[in-house]
């Protein structure tokens, strides 16, 4: 069933075929989900006549920090940094790994989209991202002793950056 014409729905314009385009170029839609205790953010970061870019990112964990070499955390910290040095070689080519100043480990992926796009296409990219993420979460948690980030709660709502809100939930 086709719609009568373009319809504004939150941060999107929905065309007659139900496909989505950001409604205002300066306020891109975003939302977050929880995957295995990690907050995953999805944000449409660019919209041009050629298409858009979907950015997905999450914090994998945090390397324990200490200034004392004799501290009990020293060995797990060395193992964690060793695992981090190996990660870039194993990541998909369109993923970026970074170590933030507070020792959180962040992964970001960017995917090109044709605009307008179907909601299913956005969800497929998100699902593929979190499924590809699993081996890295396992490696860092089990082998390197990286602390898993703890979301404020397993349920709740917080601002999504575009004036709306996103629901925290398990995929």
C-alpha positions in Angstrom: 0.0 0.0 0.0 1.4 3.4 -1.0 1.1 6.6 1.0 -0.5 9.7 -0.4 2.8 11.6 -0.4 5.7 12.7 1.7 4.9 12.5 5.4 7.0 13.9 8.3 7.4 11.3 11.0 9.7 12.4 13.8 13.2 13.1 12.4 12.3 11.5 9.1 10.3 12.2 5.9 8.6 9.1 4.7 8.0 8.9 1.0 5.1 7.3 -0.8 6.8 3.9 -0.8 7.6 4.1 3.0 11.3 4.9 2.6 13.0 7.2 5.0 15.1 10.4 4.6 16.2 12.7 7.4 13.8 15.6 7.7 16.4 18.3 8.5 20.1 18.1 7.4 21.4 19.6 10.6 19.7 17.2 13.0 20.4 13.6 12.1 18.3 10.9 13.7 20.0 8.4 16.1 19.0 5.7 18.5 20.7 3.3 20.9 20.2 -0.3 21.8 21.9 -2.6 24.3 23.8 -5.6 23.1 25.4 -7.9 25.7 25.6 -5.0 28.1 27.1 -2.6 25.6 25.3 0.5 24.4 25.4 0.6 20.6 24.6 3.9 18.9 23.3 4.2 15.4 23.3 7.6 13.7 22.7 8.8 10.2 25.6 11.2 9.9 25.4 12.6 6.4 22.7 13.1 3.8 23.6 14.2 0.3 21.9 13.7 -3.1 24.1 10.6 -3.5 23.0 9.0 -0.2 23.8 8.9 3.5 26.2 7.4 5.9 25.1 5.2 8.8 27.6 5.4 11.7 27.5 2.6 14.3 29.6 2.6 17.4 30.0 1.1 20.8 32.5 1.0 23.7 33.8 -2.5 24.0 35.1 -2.1 27.5 37.7 -0.3 29.6 41.3 -1.1 30.3 42.0 -0.8 34.0 44.2 2.2 34.7 46.9 2.5 37.3 50.0 4.5 37.7 51.7 1.9 39.9 53.5 -1.0 38.2 53.2 -3.2 41.3 49.4 -2.9 41.4 47.3 -6.1 41.0 45.8 -4.7 37.8 49.2 -4.5 36.0 49.1 -8.0 34.4 45.5 -7.7 33.1 46.4 -4.3 31.8 49.4 -5.6 29.9 47.3 -8.4 28.4 44.5 -6.0 27.5 46.9 -3.6 25.7 48.4 -6.6 23.9 45.0 -7.8 22.7 44.2 -4.2 21.6 47.4 -4.1 19.5 46.3 -7.2 17.6 42.6 -6.1 17.1 43.1 -3.7 14.1 44.5 -6.6 12.0 41.4 -8.7 12.6 38.7 -6.0 12.3 36.6 -5.6 9.2 38.2 -2.9 6.9 35.3 -0.5 7.5 35.7 -0.5 11.3 37.9 1.8 13.3 39.3 1.0 16.8 40.3 3.8 19.2 41.4 4.1 22.8 39.7 7.0 24.5 41.6 9.2 27.1 39.7 7.4 29.9 41.0 4.0 28.6 37.6 3.0 27.1 38.0 1.0 23.9 35.6 2.2 21.1 34.7 0.6 17.8 33.0 2.5 15.0 31.8 1.4 11.6 30.4 3.5 8.8 28.2 2.2 6.0 27.0 4.0 2.9 23.2 4.1 2.4 21.0 5.0 -0.6 18.5 7.6 0.5 15.7 7.4 0.9 16.2 4.0 2.6 13.9 1.4 4.1 13.7 1.0 7.9 14.6 -2.7 7.3 17.9 -1.6 5.7 18.9 0.3 8.8 18.0 -2.6 11.1 19.9 -5.1 8.9 23.1 -3.0 9.1 22.6 -2.7 12.9 22.0 -6.4 13.3 25.1 -7.3 11.2 27.2 -4.9 13.2 26.3 -6.4 16.6 26.6 -10.0 15.3 30.1 -9.2 13.9 31.0 -7.6 17.2 30.5 -10.8 19.2 33.9 -12.4 18.8 35.6 -9.2 19.8 33.5 -8.9 22.9 34.4 -12.5 23.8 38.1 -12.0 23.2 38.4 -8.8 25.2 36.2 -10.1 28.1 37.6 -13.7 28.4 41.2 -13.4 27.2 42.2 -9.9 28.1 40.1 -9.2 31.2 38.7 -6.0 29.8 36.0 -4.5 32.1 32.6 -4.6 30.4 30.8 -1.2 30.6 27.8 -1.2 32.9 24.8 0.7 31.5 22.9 2.7 34.1 20.1 0.1 34.0 18.8 -2.6 31.7 15.8 -0.6 31.1 15.1 3.1 30.7 14.9 6.0 28.3 17.4 8.7 27.4 17.7 11.5 24.9 18.8 10.4 21.4 20.5 13.7 20.5 17.8 14.9 18.1 15.4 16.1 20.7 13.5 12.8 20.7 14.2 9.7 22.8 15.3 6.2 22.4 14.4 3.1 24.4 17.0 1.0 25.9 16.4 -2.6 25.2 18.0 -5.9 24.4 18.2 -6.9 20.7 
